[in-house]
Amino acid sequence: MRTIALLTISNIFMTFAWYGHLKYRNEGLWKVILASWGITFFEYCFQVPANRIGSYEFNAAQLKTIQEVITLTVFAAFSVTYLGEKLKWNYAAGAACLVLGVFFRFS
């Protein structure tokens, strides 16, 4: 559970670092690059321990699968709440396929 919590926090920072600047299109590119790098430091402060701790319970492929599921979940919430985008039916269909992939990865 610690691994999932740490990966979730890491992914929140990652999502803001990668996509948060889209709300600030008028800012200089150099500014958003520096801001993204600053945010990424905190992402790694959670991501590295998450993978280290998780490696005692999961193999690398399982850790990556967990991380991708968390990434897509965090991004879906981010895109709706922060960027104001709408969820569409095909997002749910993609999520269902992802769940099936997770099932096979952990089987």
C-alpha positions as CSV (number, residue, x, y, z in Angstrom):
1,M,0.0,0.0,0.0
2,R,2.9,2.3,0.7
3,T,4.2,1.8,-2.8
4,I,0.8,2.7,-4.3
5,A,0.5,5.8,-2.1
6,L,4.0,7.0,-3.0
7,L,3.5,6.3,-6.7
8,T,0.3,8.3,-6.6
9,I,1.9,11.3,-5.0
10,S,4.8,11.0,-7.5
11,N,2.4,10.9,-10.4
12,I,0.5,14.0,-9.2
13,F,3.8,15.9,-9.3
14,M,4.7,14.4,-12.6
15,T,1.4,15.3,-14.2
16,F,1.8,19.0,-13.1
17,A,5.4,19.0,-14.3
18,W,4.5,17.6,-17.7
19,Y,1.1,19.2,-18.4
20,G,0.5,22.0,-15.8
21,H,2.1,24.6,-18.0
22,L,-0.6,24.2,-20.7
23,K,-2.7,26.7,-18.7
24,Y,0.2,29.2,-19.0
25,R,0.7,29.3,-22.8
26,N,1.7,33.0,-22.7
27,E,4.7,32.3,-20.4
28,G,8.1,31.9,-21.9
29,L,9.2,28.4,-22.7
30,W,12.3,28.7,-20.6
31,K,10.1,29.7,-17.5
32,V,7.9,26.6,-17.8
33,I,10.9,24.4,-18.4
34,L,12.5,25.6,-15.2
35,A,9.2,25.3,-13.3
36,S,8.7,21.8,-14.6
37,W,12.2,20.8,-13.5
38,G,11.6,22.2,-10.1
39,I,8.4,20.2,-9.8
40,T,10.1,17.1,-11.1
41,F,12.5,17.1,-8.1
42,F,9.6,16.4,-5.8
43,E,8.3,13.7,-8.2
44,Y,11.5,11.8,-7.8
45,C,11.6,12.2,-4.1
46,F,8.5,10.0,-4.0
47,Q,9.0,7.8,-7.1
48,V,12.4,6.5,-6.2
49,P,11.4,5.3,-2.7
50,A,8.2,3.9,-4.2
51,N,10.0,1.7,-6.6
52,R,12.7,0.7,-4.1
53,I,10.0,-0.3,-1.5
54,G,7.8,-1.9,-4.1
55,S,10.6,-4.0,-5.5
56,Y,10.4,-6.2,-2.4
57,E,6.8,-7.1,-3.2
58,F,6.5,-6.7,-7.0
59,N,8.7,-7.4,-9.9
60,A,9.7,-4.6,-12.3
61,A,7.0,-5.3,-14.8
62,Q,4.3,-5.3,-12.1
63,L,5.7,-2.0,-10.7
64,K,5.6,-0.4,-14.1
65,T,2.0,-1.7,-14.6
66,I,0.9,-0.2,-11.3
67,Q,2.6,3.1,-12.2
68,E,0.9,3.3,-15.6
69,V,-2.5,2.6,-14.1
70,I,-1.9,5.4,-11.5
71,T,-0.6,7.7,-14.2
72,L,-3.7,7.4,-16.4
73,T,-6.0,7.7,-13.4
74,V,-4.3,10.8,-12.1
75,F,-4.2,12.3,-15.6
76,A,-7.9,11.7,-16.2
77,A,-8.7,13.6,-12.9
78,F,-6.2,16.3,-13.8
79,S,-7.4,16.8,-17.3
80,V,-11.0,17.2,-16.1
81,T,-10.4,19.3,-13.0
82,Y,-7.3,21.4,-13.9
83,L,-7.5,21.6,-17.7
84,G,-11.3,21.6,-17.9
85,E,-11.5,18.8,-20.5
86,K,-14.5,16.5,-20.7
87,L,-14.4,12.7,-20.2
88,K,-15.6,10.8,-23.2
89,W,-16.9,7.2,-23.6
90,N,-13.7,6.1,-25.3
91,Y,-11.8,7.0,-22.1
92,A,-13.9,4.5,-20.2
93,A,-13.4,1.9,-22.9
94,G,-9.6,2.4,-22.7
95,A,-9.7,2.1,-18.9
96,A,-11.6,-1.2,-19.3
97,C,-8.8,-2.5,-21.6
98,L,-6.2,-1.3,-19.1
99,V,-7.9,-3.3,-16.3
100,L,-7.8,-6.4,-18.5
101,G,-4.1,-5.8,-19.2
102,V,-3.5,-5.5,-15.4
103,F,-5.3,-8.7,-14.8
104,F,-3.0,-10.5,-17.3
105,R,0.1,-8.9,-15.9
106,F,-0.7,-10.0,-12.3
107,S,-2.0,-13.5,-13.3
